[in-house]
Amino acid sequence: MTIEQDIQELKGQIAKLNEEVSSLMKERHVPPSEMITVTTKGITEELEQKLKGEEDGIVIYSGVLRIKDGANTAWDSSARLAELLECPSKRTSHLLQCLSSEQRIDLMKALFKGDKAPSDLVNETGIEGGQLYHHLKEMMFAGMVDSKSRGLYKLNVNGVQALFTSLLLGLHLGKAEPEDIPQS
């Protein structure tokens, strides 16, 4: 069985486990945040079993979000360790540069709520003028924001994935309190 087949099998097992865990947790009145921890721990344990001695490692990220119209958007991606180490550093650096700006994160959060005109973005973020257009241009070049029509911007699927993956990293790996981080 190939690693891709193993991953597909794992996805099926994960879906079943999610249903079982959710059902058990609801019966026990466990808060939703604890249900997610239990589920992701199960995924990790299953991966460890599948990878014993066959691979150096695999990284998976996924998410499911309910968006403003009530529909869900979901994504998942995985790569073997060797593939990740072969990823061009310049590509990764460019993506991370786009995400390393506090103003761009704020703009992406605003755009996640819905398509916006520049005036809406100014009102929500306080970023204006040339600075606003510079950040929008950089996010468009990085493939995270689209201009639907003249003067209307939209966070696309890549932008949603990048935003929430970055926020998750900031939430779990970021140790400094915002007020303790020096201004750049």
C-alpha positions in Angstrom: 0.0 0.0 0.0 1.4 3.4 -0.9 1.6 6.4 1.4 -1.1 8.1 -0.6 -3.4 5.1 -0.1 -2.6 5.1 3.6 -3.4 8.8 3.8 -6.8 8.2 2.1 -7.5 5.3 4.5 -6.6 7.5 7.4 -8.9 10.3 6.3 -11.8 7.8 6.2 -10.8 6.5 9.7 -10.5 10.1 10.9 -14.0 11.0 9.7 -15.4 7.9 11.6 -13.4 8.8 14.7 -14.6 12.4 14.6 -18.2 11.2 14.5 -17.6 8.7 17.4 -15.7 11.2 19.5 -18.3 14.0 18.9 -21.1 11.7 19.9 -19.3 10.5 23.1 -18.2 14.1 24.0 -21.8 15.4 23.6 -23.1 12.6 25.8 -20.5 13.7 28.5 -21.1 17.5 27.9 -17.4 18.1 27.0 -16.6 21.6 25.7 -15.9 21.7 21.9 -12.3 22.8 22.3 -11.5 19.6 24.3 -13.2 17.5 21.6 -10.9 18.9 19.0 -7.8 18.1 21.1 -8.9 14.5 21.5 -9.5 14.1 17.8 -6.2 15.6 16.7 -4.4 13.4 19.2 -6.0 10.4 17.6 -4.8 11.5 14.2 -1.3 11.9 15.4 -1.3 8.4 17.1 -2.6 6.8 13.9 0.0 8.5 11.8 2.8 7.3 14.2 1.5 3.7 13.7 1.4 4.0 9.9 4.9 5.6 9.6 6.8 3.2 11.8 10.0 2.4 10.0 8.7 3.3 6.5 9.0 7.1 6.3 11.0 9.9 8.0 7.8 11.8 8.6 4.8 13.5 7.2 3.2 16.8 7.9 -0.5 17.3 7.5 -2.6 20.4 8.0 -6.3 20.8 7.5 -9.2 22.9 8.5 -13.0 23.3 8.2 -14.7 26.7 8.6 -18.3 27.8 8.4 -18.3 30.9 6.3 -20.7 33.8 6.3 -23.4 32.2 4.1 -23.6 29.0 6.3 -21.6 26.9 3.9 -18.4 25.1 4.9 -15.0 25.5 3.4 -12.5 22.7 4.0 -9.0 21.9 3.1 -6.3 19.4 3.8 -2.8 19.0 2.6 0.1 16.7 3.4 3.7 16.2 2.3 6.4 13.8 3.2 9.5 15.1 5.0 11.7 14.8 2.0 9.2 16.8 -0.1 9.1 19.6 2.5 12.9 19.8 2.6 13.0 20.1 -1.2 10.5 23.0 -1.2 12.4 26.1 -2.5 13.3 28.4 0.3 12.6 31.4 -1.8 8.9 30.3 -2.3 8.5 29.8 1.4 10.2 33.1 2.3 8.0 35.0 -0.1 4.9 33.5 1.4 6.1 34.2 5.0 7.0 37.7 4.1 3.5 38.4 3.1 2.2 36.9 6.3 4.8 38.6 8.6 3.0 42.0 8.5 0.6 42.8 11.3 -1.2 45.1 9.0 -1.7 42.4 6.3 -3.0 40.0 8.9 -5.5 42.6 10.0 -6.5 43.2 6.4 -6.9 39.5 5.8 -9.1 39.2 8.9 -11.3 42.0 7.6 -11.5 40.4 4.1 -12.4 37.0 5.7 -15.6 38.7 6.9 -16.5 39.5 3.3 -15.5 41.3 0.1 -14.5 44.9 0.9 -13.9 48.2 -0.9 -10.8 50.2 0.2 -13.0 52.6 2.2 -14.4 49.6 4.2 -10.8 48.4 4.9 -9.8 51.8 6.0 -12.7 51.9 8.5 -12.0 48.4 9.8 -8.3 48.5 10.0 -7.2 52.2 10.0 -4.7 51.4 7.2 -5.1 54.0 4.4 -3.6 55.5 1.3 -0.5 54.2 -0.3 0.1 51.8 2.6 -3.2 50.1 2.1 -2.7 49.7 -1.7 0.9 48.4 -1.1 -0.3 45.7 1.3 -3.2 44.7 -1.1 -0.8 44.5 -4.0 1.6 42.3 -2.1 -1.2 39.9 -0.9 -2.5 39.7 -4.5 1.0 38.9 -5.8 1.3 36.2 -3.2 -2.0 34.7 -4.4 -4.0 35.3 -1.3 -6.3 38.2 -2.3 -8.3 38.7 -5.5 -9.7 41.9 -6.9 -13.3 40.9 -7.9 -14.0 44.1 -9.7 -12.5 47.5 -9.7 -12.1 48.5 -6.1 -13.5 45.4 -4.5 -11.2 42.9 -2.8 -11.7 39.3 -1.7 -9.7 36.9 0.4 -9.5 33.7 -1.7 -9.2 30.1 -0.6 -5.4 30.3 -0.5 -5.7 33.4 1.7 -8.1 31.7 4.0 -5.8 28.7 4.5 -2.7 31.0 4.9 -4.5 33.2 7.4 -5.9 30.5 9.7 -2.7 28.4 9.5 -0.7 31.4 10.5 -3.2 32.3 13.3 -3.0 28.8 14.6 0.8 29.0 14.7 0.7 32.3 16.5 -1.8 30.9 19.0 0.2 27.7 19.8 3.8 28.6 19.0 3.9 32.3 19.8 5.0 32.7 23.4 5.5 36.5 23.7 2.6 38.6 24.8 1.7 41.3 22.1 2.7 44.1 24.4 6.2 42.6 25.0 7.0 42.4 21.3 9.3 45.2 20.1 8.0 47.5 17.4 9.8 46.8 14.1 
